[in-house]
Amino acid sequence: MSDGLWSVTKDGISRFMSEAPTVWKGRHAQDYCHEKELVNKMAQPIVWGLSSGVICFIAFRVGNSRLAQYLQTGGRTTPFKKRSTPGNREWKSSMERQQEKKADELRKAASVPIDFALSVLIGLSATGILYEPDKLQKDFSSIPLLPGRSVASEILCKDISNAFDKLSPNVQNGEDVQMFSDFVTNCTFRAQQEATIRQQQNSGKAVLDDDNEPIFIPEPGVSVNSRK
């Protein structure tokens, strides 16, 4: 894949992630409901994977804490304390108790990175199991066809289309850029329907609407008639 196309896509997605949550909650939030629903659906494997990792980490920490308590008390719910007397062999000096406390703290500290690493591994594994690359690519490329308005289309369409057009024909026809090819094509379909709607809206107006102003696409989305 071209570095330019990847760079443009990465910057655009970063900008989308920054702006979309605010737009989706703004005055025209209803205009973006279809996009929000699709993007949330696309993000579910990641959210579920992260959630499973967090849950496992909490379980590991609680489990380690209870296990340590069990071992320290010999399985008793309340530890039995012997009265310390100079003649009692079980008596421990203050220094010995401090050494045991430090050793226990070191054991607990050492278990944290292990628990964290295992939790991350479980979270990534869960995400990998739930992740469907083909479906994700298909959903991403279909965003410009959604009804209503689309933050992703408004941010990504122009820049990705320009970067894609700079690729050689051989690269454009490659399988590794098929998702971008479909996305650019669907951006073109959306632009054509927006132009048609804008022309209808400007009919009979003395002052024409701005050509750069995004257009609301009515249900059921970009029509089949525009895909020519």
Helices and strands as residue ranges (DSSP letters): H 3-24, G 29-32, H 33-73, H 94-130, H 133-141, G 143-145, H 151-165, H 169-172, G 175-177, H 178-202, G 224-226
